[in-house]
């Protein structure tokens, strides 16, 4: 997928915070700590720092949802991060995004903290962690 493809899918999935631009994806993809995993009409961007893996974003185009793409990407995230030396992963998910929370909890992610008002007033970021 090109940075334009990533930005298009991201814009179809997120309005808050604002979707990332193609230029932002381009810059991230030039960072050697960042990795991109793709499925048809879905992608996951991760980053490894020392022994931690951060799931930066996961997006599935609305027409391609409920087909197992996100679940497959999460498994590949675990495998890829482990192969690169990470022993734990973390991510942030909006407190009002119940479908994403269900996906992550079903994959073994557990809440480790909260960033109050991170996404917008009254919408916290739930910090989730998972042993890899």
C-alpha positions as a LaTeX table, in Angstrom:
\begin{tabular}{lrrr}
\hline
Residue & $x$ (\AA) & $y$ (\AA) & $z$ (\AA) \\
\hline
Unk1 & 0.00 & 0.00 & 0.00 \\
Unk2 & 1.18 & 3.48 & $-0.77$ \\
Unk3 & 1.03 & 6.38 & 1.69 \\
Unk4 & $-1.94$ & 7.68 & $-0.33$ \\
Unk5 & $-3.75$ & 4.34 & 0.14 \\
Unk6 & $-3.02$ & 4.40 & 3.86 \\
Unk7 & $-4.30$ & 7.98 & 4.18 \\
Unk8 & $-7.47$ & 7.13 & 2.23 \\
Unk9 & $-8.32$ & 4.17 & 4.48 \\
Unk10 & $-7.39$ & 6.10 & 7.63 \\
Unk11 & $-9.67$ & 9.01 & 6.60 \\
Unk12 & $-12.56$ & 6.57 & 6.07 \\
Unk13 & $-12.08$ & 5.26 & 9.61 \\
Unk14 & $-11.17$ & 8.22 & 11.81 \\
Unk15 & $-12.43$ & 11.72 & 12.35 \\
Unk16 & $-11.17$ & 12.18 & 15.92 \\
Unk17 & $-8.35$ & 12.72 & 16.17 \\
Unk18 & $-8.01$ & 13.90 & 12.61 \\
Unk19 & $-6.94$ & 11.29 & 10.05 \\
Unk20 & $-3.26$ & 11.12 & 9.19 \\
Unk21 & $-2.09$ & 12.53 & 5.86 \\
Unk22 & $-0.14$ & 10.73 & 3.15 \\
Unk23 & 2.89 & 12.87 & 4.07 \\
Unk24 & 2.64 & 11.73 & 7.70 \\
Unk25 & 2.47 & 8.09 & 6.63 \\
Unk26 & 5.40 & 8.64 & 4.28 \\
Unk27 & 7.50 & 10.05 & 7.14 \\
Unk28 & 6.57 & 7.20 & 9.48 \\
Unk29 & 7.45 & 4.58 & 6.87 \\
Unk30 & 10.97 & 6.03 & 6.62 \\
Unk31 & 11.53 & 5.42 & 10.34 \\
Unk32 & 13.42 & 2.12 & 10.74 \\
Unk33 & 11.58 & 1.37 & 14.01 \\
Unk34 & 8.19 & 1.46 & 12.23 \\
Unk35 & 6.65 & $-1.47$ & 10.38 \\
Unk36 & 3.59 & $-1.77$ & 8.17 \\
Unk37 & 1.35 & $-4.84$ & 7.94 \\
Unk38 & $-1.41$ & $-5.03$ & 5.35 \\
Unk39 & $-4.49$ & $-7.02$ & 4.45 \\
Unk40 & $-6.93$ & $-6.23$ & 1.65 \\
Unk41 & $-8.34$ & $-2.78$ & 2.51 \\
Unk42 & $-6.77$ & $-2.84$ & 5.99 \\
Unk43 & $-3.46$ & $-2.03$ & 7.59 \\
Unk44 & $-1.63$ & $-1.85$ & 10.89 \\
Unk45 & 1.29 & 0.43 & 11.65 \\
Unk46 & 3.54 & $-0.54$ & 14.55 \\
Unk47 & 6.77 & 0.66 & 16.10 \\
Unk48 & 9.43 & $-1.15$ & 18.12 \\
Unk49 & 11.41 & 0.73 & 20.78 \\
Unk50 & 13.78 & $-1.47$ & 22.76 \\
Unk51 & 11.63 & $-4.36$ & 24.03 \\
Unk52 & 8.25 & $-2.65$ & 23.58 \\
Unk53 & 5.99 & $-2.65$ & 20.54 \\
Unk54 & 3.50 & 0.15 & 20.06 \\
Unk55 & 0.49 & $-0.36$ & 17.84 \\
Unk56 & 0.29 & 3.11 & 16.28 \\
Unk57 & $-2.89$ & 2.63 & 14.26 \\
Unk58 & $-5.10$ & $-0.10$ & 12.87 \\
Unk59 & $-7.64$ & 0.69 & 10.16 \\
Unk60 & $-10.03$ & $-1.36$ & 8.06 \\
Unk61 & $-12.03$ & 0.26 & 5.27 \\
Unk62 & $-15.72$ & 0.28 & 6.26 \\
Unk63 & $-16.74$ & $-2.01$ & 3.36 \\
Unk64 & $-14.12$ & $-4.60$ & 4.41 \\
Unk65 & $-15.02$ & $-4.83$ & 8.11 \\
Unk66 & $-16.17$ & $-7.98$ & 9.89 \\
Unk67 & $-14.12$ & $-10.18$ & 7.54 \\
Unk68 & $-11.26$ & $-10.99$ & 9.94 \\
Unk69 & $-8.72$ & $-8.53$ & 8.52 \\
Unk70 & $-8.11$ & $-6.68$ & 11.80 \\
Unk71 & $-7.85$ & $-9.91$ & 13.79 \\
Unk72 & $-5.30$ & $-11.27$ & 11.29 \\
Unk73 & $-3.31$ & $-8.04$ & 11.49 \\
Unk74 & $-3.24$ & $-8.23$ & 15.30 \\
Unk75 & $-1.82$ & $-11.76$ & 15.11 \\
Unk76 & 0.81 & $-10.60$ & 12.62 \\
Unk77 & 1.61 & $-7.64$ & 14.90 \\
Unk78 & 2.30 & $-10.05$ & 17.77 \\
Unk79 & 4.45 & $-12.28$ & 15.57 \\
Unk80 & 6.38 & $-9.43$ & 13.95 \\
Unk81 & 6.99 & $-7.57$ & 17.21 \\
Unk82 & 8.16 & $-10.76$ & 18.93 \\
Unk83 & 10.54 & $-11.55$ & 16.07 \\
Unk84 & 11.99 & $-8.04$ & 16.45 \\
Unk85 & 12.66 & $-8.54$ & 20.15 \\
Unk86 & 9.59 & $-6.98$ & 21.78 \\
Unk87 & 8.26 & $-8.68$ & 24.89 \\
Unk88 & 5.19 & $-6.50$ & 25.41 \\
Unk89 & 2.90 & $-4.38$ & 23.30 \\
Unk90 & 0.79 & $-1.35$ & 24.03 \\
Unk91 & $-1.79$ & 0.81 & 22.29 \\
Unk92 & $-4.32$ & 3.52 & 22.97 \\
Unk93 & $-7.99$ & 3.19 & 22.06 \\
Unk94 & $-10.80$ & 5.71 & 22.46 \\
Unk95 & $-13.08$ & 5.05 & 25.41 \\
Unk96 & $-16.11$ & 5.42 & 23.12 \\
Unk97 & $-14.85$ & 2.94 & 20.50 \\
Unk98 & $-16.57$ & $-0.21$ & 21.71 \\
Unk99 & $-15.92$ & $-2.31$ & 18.56 \\
Unk100 & $-12.16$ & $-1.69$ & 18.76 \\
Unk101 & $-12.13$ & $-2.41$ & 22.49 \\
Unk102 & $-13.92$ & $-5.71$ & 21.89 \\
Unk103 & $-11.41$ & $-6.63$ & 19.19 \\
Unk104 & $-8.42$ & $-5.88$ & 21.41 \\
Unk105 & $-9.83$ & $-7.55$ & 24.52 \\
Unk106 & $-10.65$ & $-10.63$ & 22.43 \\
Unk107 & $-6.99$ & $-10.73$ & 21.41 \\
Unk108 & $-5.77$ & $-10.67$ & 25.01 \\
Unk109 & $-5.08$ & $-6.95$ & 25.48 \\
Unk110 & $-5.71$ & $-5.68$ & 29.02 \\
Unk111 & $-6.28$ & $-2.15$ & 30.26 \\
Unk112 & $-3.22$ & $-0.70$ & 31.98 \\
Unk113 & $-4.18$ & 2.95 & 32.31 \\
Unk114 & $-6.23$ & 5.92 & 31.12 \\
Unk115 & $-5.33$ & 9.27 & 29.55 \\
Unk116 & $-8.31$ & 11.47 & 30.50 \\
Unk117 & $-9.68$ & 13.61 & 27.67 \\
Unk118 & $-6.95$ & 12.48 & 25.27 \\
Unk119 & $-9.14$ & 12.29 & 22.16 \\
Unk120 & $-11.64$ & 15.01 & 23.07 \\
Unk121 & $-13.32$ & 16.35 & 26.19 \\
Unk122 & $-14.99$ & 13.35 & 27.80 \\
Unk123 & $-13.31$ & 10.84 & 25.48 \\
Unk124 & $-10.39$ & 9.18 & 27.20 \\
Unk125 & $-7.63$ & 7.07 & 25.75 \\
Unk126 & $-7.58$ & 3.62 & 27.29 \\
Unk127 & $-4.03$ & 2.30 & 27.44 \\
Unk128 & $-3.97$ & $-1.41$ & 26.70 \\
Unk129 & $-1.02$ & $-3.77$ & 27.12 \\
Unk130 & $-0.32$ & $-7.32$ & 26.06 \\
Unk131 & 2.53 & $-9.70$ & 26.80 \\
Unk132 & 4.01 & $-10.88$ & 23.53 \\
\hline
\end{tabular}
